Amino acid sequence: MPDTRVSLLGIELPNPVIPASGTFGYGREFAELYDINILGSFSFKGTTRHPRLGNPLPRIAETPAGMLNAVGLQNPGVEKVIAEELPNIKKIFQRPVMANVSGFSVGEYAETCALLDACEQVGWLEVNISCPNVHHGGMSFGTDPACAAEVTRAVKAVTTKPVIMKLSPNVTDIVSIARACADAGADGLSLINTLLGMRIDLRTRRPVIANTTGGLSGPAVFPVALRMVYQVARAVDIPVIGMGGISSAADVLEMLMAGATAVEVGAANLVDPYACKRIVEALPGEMERYGIDSLSELGNTDLSS
């Protein structure tokens, strides 16, 4: 039987499949469909210091081979997440989970991370400096190396758990951002978040979502994500979590060959709530098909021509 185990910053996972933040809620709805303990972990809904209602409707639209979203970080705020959501997660998931954190100032990032750092169930802090759907926050921190480094240092100063910086693809040079985070003390990186996109309704002559632009995700972005993971994994000496359009076990293997240690599955969960279950169950067979005995060997894949 192929060995699907991976180690992510000192925590061993039975497989590398992690549902991405914003596509899996706090796990409750999916736990009603299948035993989510088959997953490596999951990244729960993006959390901010204070509650947010998010952007106005409509804020999700389908596109060819993907979807646009501009949800705008709707969440109940970190205090309610700690008081209500984490106890519920403990009832349905027995391993550490990933806390995804967003903010509108360096201080907010640090304060929210410090509160979540004290929570037993949180194994990693995934710091989102890449959300394209909020104003005066999110992606504005992730498009400049100095700003990305500043957030990284602030969070590392108040936490003891591994800090994973989530990077934006909406930059000219993602490697410079990655190196800035690594040099500032990041323990890991996750990429990519959504690509900024837009569609127009020809009948109404208006954008299809109220925010005008939104984040493009789904299979359409997979080649871009794979390229960026490949570049970043070879530029830094810290683990990379790959994401962006993953929808099959074969996609997982590609990401790991590109240099990822683990993967996150996002939009596929919104198309098929059993997507992650299907990928986990198919992974051993896909490994056998390509003669892969252990996922750990893929990190040494030589992709030079």
C-alpha positions as CSV (number, residue, x, y, z in Angstrom):
1,M,0.0,0.0,0.0
2,P,1.5,3.4,-1.0
3,D,2.4,5.7,1.9
4,T,0.3,8.8,1.7
5,R,1.6,10.4,4.9
6,V,3.3,13.8,5.0
7,S,4.8,15.9,7.7
8,L,3.8,19.6,7.8
9,L,6.0,21.7,10.1
10,G,6.3,18.9,12.7
11,I,2.8,17.6,12.5
12,E,2.3,14.3,10.7
13,L,-0.8,14.0,8.5
14,P,-2.3,10.8,7.1
15,N,-2.4,12.5,3.7
16,P,-1.6,15.9,2.2
17,V,-5.2,16.9,1.4
18,I,-6.5,20.0,3.3
19,P,-9.7,21.7,2.4
20,A,-9.0,25.4,1.8
21,S,-10.3,28.3,3.9
22,G,-13.6,29.7,2.8
23,T,-14.7,26.5,1.1
24,F,-15.2,24.2,4.1
25,G,-16.7,26.5,6.7
26,Y,-15.9,25.1,10.1
27,G,-16.4,21.5,8.9
28,R,-19.9,20.9,10.3
29,E,-21.8,20.6,7.1
30,F,-19.3,18.3,5.6
31,A,-19.1,16.1,8.7
32,E,-22.8,15.4,8.1
33,L,-21.9,13.9,4.8
34,Y,-18.8,11.8,5.6
35,D,-16.1,11.3,8.3
36,I,-13.9,14.3,7.8
37,N,-11.2,12.6,9.9
38,I,-10.0,11.0,6.7
39,L,-8.6,14.4,5.7
40,G,-5.1,15.6,6.5
41,S,-6.5,18.7,8.1
42,F,-8.7,21.6,7.1
43,S,-8.3,25.4,7.1
44,F,-11.3,26.9,8.6
45,K,-13.1,30.0,7.5
46,G,-11.0,33.2,7.3
47,T,-11.1,35.0,10.7
48,T,-10.8,38.6,11.5
49,R,-10.5,40.5,14.8
50,H,-14.1,41.7,14.6
51,P,-17.2,40.2,12.9
52,R,-17.8,41.0,9.3
53,L,-20.9,40.8,7.1
54,G,-18.9,40.6,3.9
55,N,-19.6,42.2,0.6
56,P,-23.1,42.9,-0.9
57,L,-24.9,40.3,-3.0
58,P,-24.5,38.8,-5.6
59,R,-21.0,37.8,-4.7
60,I,-20.5,34.4,-6.4
61,A,-20.7,33.6,-10.1
62,E,-19.8,30.6,-12.3
63,T,-17.3,31.0,-15.1
64,P,-15.9,28.6,-17.7
65,A,-13.7,26.1,-15.7
66,G,-14.0,28.0,-12.5
67,M,-15.9,30.6,-10.4
68,L,-15.6,34.2,-9.3
69,N,-16.2,35.1,-5.7
70,A,-16.2,38.3,-3.7
71,V,-17.5,37.1,-0.3
72,G,-15.4,39.6,1.5
73,L,-14.3,37.6,4.6
74,Q,-17.7,37.2,6.2
75,N,-17.1,35.7,9.6
76,P,-18.3,36.0,13.2
77,G,-15.0,37.4,14.6
78,V,-12.2,35.7,16.4
79,E,-13.8,35.8,19.9
80,K,-16.9,33.9,18.7
81,V,-14.8,31.5,16.7
82,I,-12.8,30.6,19.8
83,A,-15.9,30.4,22.1
84,E,-18.2,28.5,19.7
85,E,-16.7,27.2,16.6
86,L,-13.5,25.6,17.9
87,P,-15.4,23.6,20.6
88,N,-17.7,22.3,17.8
89,I,-14.7,21.4,15.6
90,K,-13.3,19.4,18.5
91,K,-16.4,17.2,18.5
92,I,-16.0,16.3,14.8
93,F,-12.3,16.4,14.0
94,Q,-9.5,14.8,16.1
95,R,-6.4,16.4,14.6
96,P,-5.1,19.9,14.6
97,V,-6.7,22.4,12.2
98,M,-5.4,25.4,10.4
99,A,-6.6,28.8,11.5
100,N,-6.8,31.2,8.6
101,V,-6.4,34.9,9.7
102,S,-7.0,38.1,7.8
103,G,-6.7,41.7,9.0
104,F,-6.9,45.4,8.0
105,S,-3.8,46.5,9.9
106,V,-0.6,44.9,11.1
107,G,-1.9,45.2,14.6
108,E,-5.2,43.4,13.8
109,Y,-3.2,40.5,12.3
110,A,-1.1,40.2,15.4
111,E,-3.9,40.5,17.9
112,T,-6.1,37.9,16.1
113,C,-3.1,35.5,15.7
114,A,-2.2,35.9,19.4
115,L,-5.7,34.9,20.5
116,L,-5.8,31.8,18.2
117,D,-2.3,30.8,19.1
118,A,-3.6,30.0,22.6
119,C,-6.1,27.5,21.2
120,E,-5.2,23.8,21.6
121,Q,-6.9,22.7,18.4
122,V,-5.0,25.1,16.2
123,G,-1.9,23.5,14.7
124,W,-0.9,26.2,12.3
125,L,-1.7,29.9,11.7
126,E,-2.4,30.6,8.0
127,V,-2.0,34.4,7.6
128,N,-3.9,35.6,4.6
129,I,-2.2,38.6,3.1
130,S,-3.7,37.8,-0.3
131,C,-7.5,38.3,-0.3
132,P,-8.4,40.4,-3.4
133,N,-12.0,41.1,-2.3
134,V,-11.7,43.5,0.6
135,H,-10.6,47.1,0.6
136,H,-7.7,48.5,2.7
137,G,-6.6,45.0,3.8
138,G,-5.8,41.5,2.6
139,M,-4.1,41.7,-0.7
140,S,-2.6,45.2,-0.1
141,F,-0.3,43.6,2.4
142,G,0.7,40.8,0.1
143,T,1.7,42.7,-3.0
144,D,4.7,44.5,-1.5
145,P,7.7,42.6,0.0
146,A,8.2,45.1,2.8
147,C,4.6,45.0,3.9
148,A,4.5,41.2,3.7
149,A,7.6,41.0,5.9
150,E,6.1,43.5,8.4
151,V,3.0,41.4,8.9
152,T,5.1,38.2,9.2
153,R,7.4,39.7,11.8
154,A,4.4,41.1,13.8
155,V,2.7,37.7,13.9
156,K,5.8,35.8,14.7
157,A,6.5,38.1,17.6
158,V,3.2,37.1,19.4
159,T,2.9,33.4,18.4
160,T,4.5,30.1,19.2
161,K,2.8,27.9,16.6
162,P,4.0,27.6,13.0
163,V,3.1,30.6,10.8
164,I,2.2,30.0,7.2
165,M,1.9,33.1,5.0
166,K,-0.8,32.8,2.3
167,L,0.4,34.6,-0.9
168,S,-1.3,36.4,-3.6
169,P,-0.8,35.5,-7.3
170,N,-1.8,39.1,-8.3
171,V,1.8,40.3,-8.3
172,T,4.6,40.6,-10.9
173,D,7.2,38.6,-8.9
174,I,5.8,36.2,-6.3
175,V,9.3,34.9,-5.5
176,S,10.3,38.3,-4.1
177,I,7.2,38.2,-1.8
178,A,7.9,34.6,-0.7
179,R,11.6,35.4,0.1
180,A,10.6,38.5,2.1
181,C,8.2,36.4,4.2
182,A,10.8,33.7,4.7
183,D,13.5,36.1,5.7
184,A,11.1,37.7,8.2
185,G,10.6,34.4,9.9
186,A,7.7,32.6,8.2
187,D,7.6,28.9,8.9
188,G,5.8,28.1,5.7
189,L,4.0,29.5,2.7
190,S,0.7,28.7,1.1
191,L,-0.2,29.7,-2.5
192,I,-2.0,30.7,-4.5
193,N,-5.0,32.6,-3.5
194,T,-7.5,33.6,-6.2
195,L,-6.6,35.6,-9.3
196,L,-8.4,38.9,-9.7
197,G,-11.1,38.6,-12.4
198,M,-14.3,40.0,-13.7
199,R,-17.3,39.1,-15.9
200,I,-20.1,41.4,-17.3
201,D,-23.8,40.4,-17.8
202,L,-24.5,41.4,-21.4
203,R,-28.3,41.7,-20.7
204,T,-27.9,44.2,-17.8
205,R,-24.6,45.7,-18.9
206,R,-23.5,45.4,-15.3
207,P,-20.7,43.2,-13.6
208,V,-22.1,39.8,-12.6
209,I,-21.0,40.4,-9.0
210,A,-21.8,43.5,-6.9
211,N,-18.1,44.0,-6.0
212,T,-17.4,44.4,-9.8
213,T,-14.3,42.3,-9.5
214,G,-13.7,39.0,-7.7
215,G,-11.3,36.2,-7.1
216,L,-11.1,33.6,-9.9
217,S,-10.6,30.0,-8.7
218,G,-11.2,26.5,-10.1
219,P,-9.4,24.3,-12.7
220,A,-8.7,27.4,-14.9
221,V,-6.1,28.6,-12.5
222,F,-4.3,25.3,-11.9
223,P,-1.4,25.8,-14.4
224,V,-0.7,29.3,-12.9
225,A,-0.7,27.9,-9.4
226,L,1.5,25.0,-10.3
227,R,4.0,27.4,-11.9
228,M,4.1,29.7,-8.9
229,V,4.5,26.8,-6.5
230,Y,7.4,25.5,-8.6
231,Q,9.1,28.8,-8.5
232,V,8.6,29.5,-4.9
233,A,9.5,26.0,-3.6
234,R,12.9,26.4,-5.3
235,A,13.5,29.9,-4.0
236,V,12.9,29.3,-0.2
237,D,13.9,26.7,2.4
238,I,10.6,26.5,4.1
239,P,7.6,24.2,3.3
240,V,5.1,25.3,0.7
241,I,1.4,24.3,0.6
242,G,0.1,24.3,-3.0
243,M,-3.4,25.3,-4.0
244,G,-5.3,26.7,-6.9
245,G,-7.7,24.6,-9.0
246,I,-6.9,21.2,-7.5
247,S,-9.7,18.8,-8.2
248,S,-8.2,15.3,-8.5
249,A,-5.6,13.0,-7.0
250,A,-3.5,13.5,-10.1
251,D,-3.5,17.2,-9.5
252,V,-2.2,16.5,-5.9
253,L,0.7,14.5,-7.3
254,E,1.6,17.3,-9.7
255,M,1.6,19.9,-6.9
256,L,3.9,17.7,-4.8
257,M,6.2,17.1,-7.7
258,A,6.3,20.9,-8.2
259,G,7.6,21.2,-4.6
260,A,4.6,21.4,-2.3
261,T,4.6,19.6,1.0
262,A,0.8,19.5,1.2
263,V,-2.1,20.8,-0.8
264,E,-5.3,22.7,-0.2
265,V,-8.5,22.0,-2.2
266,G,-10.8,25.0,-2.6
267,A,-13.4,25.6,-5.3
268,A,-13.8,21.8,-5.9
269,N,-15.6,21.6,-2.5
270,L,-18.2,24.0,-3.7
271,V,-18.9,22.0,-6.9
272,D,-18.9,18.6,-5.2
273,P,-19.0,18.4,-1.3
274,Y,-17.4,15.0,-1.6
275,A,-14.4,16.3,-3.6
276,C,-11.8,15.9,-0.8
277,K,-13.1,12.5,0.2
278,R,-12.9,11.4,-3.4
279,I,-9.3,12.7,-3.8
280,V,-8.1,11.1,-0.5
281,E,-9.6,7.7,-1.6
282,A,-8.2,7.9,-5.1
283,L,-4.7,9.0,-4.0
284,P,-3.2,5.5,-3.3
285,G,-4.4,4.1,-6.6
286,E,-3.0,7.1,-8.5
287,M,0.3,6.6,-6.7
288,E,0.4,3.0,-7.8
289,R,-0.4,4.0,-11.3
290,Y,2.7,6.1,-11.5
291,G,5.0,3.8,-9.4
292,I,5.1,6.1,-6.4
293,D,5.7,4.2,-3.1
294,S,5.7,7.2,-0.8
295,L,4.7,10.9,-1.2
296,S,7.9,11.9,0.5
297,E,9.9,10.9,-2.6
298,L,8.2,13.4,-4.8
299,G,10.0,16.3,-3.0
300,N,13.1,15.2,-4.8
301,T,11.6,15.2,-8.3
302,D,14.0,16.7,-10.9
303,L,11.9,18.8,-13.3
304,S,14.9,20.3,-15.2
305,S,14.7,19.8,-18.9
